[in-house]
């Protein structure tokens, strides 16, 4: 059996997910300032961008894709426009924590 199957996995916290999003979308801002950046202000207020962000975070946090976003909140493009990076980070973190990696549940 590969050693990877015997590792204990802890899901990342929201701050770790936020760091990935901030590095990608607001690299010149301090983390506190980046947390308040909206998806609309960086041109990512659409479903395709949201899925791209999910894939980047899932790959970074879990070193492989853990699945799809599943049931998205009922976000319209208008709502995504004002959604902050910290709100996205909280949502992504909750999915990662509940989905686990490769079928291993984090919580």
Secondary structure, 3 states (H helix, E strand, C coil): CCHHHHCCCCCCCHHHHHHHHHHHHCCCCCHHHHHCCECHHHCCCCHHHHHHHHHHHHHHHHCCCCCCCCCCCCCCHHHHHCCEHHHHHHHHHHHHHHHCECCECCC
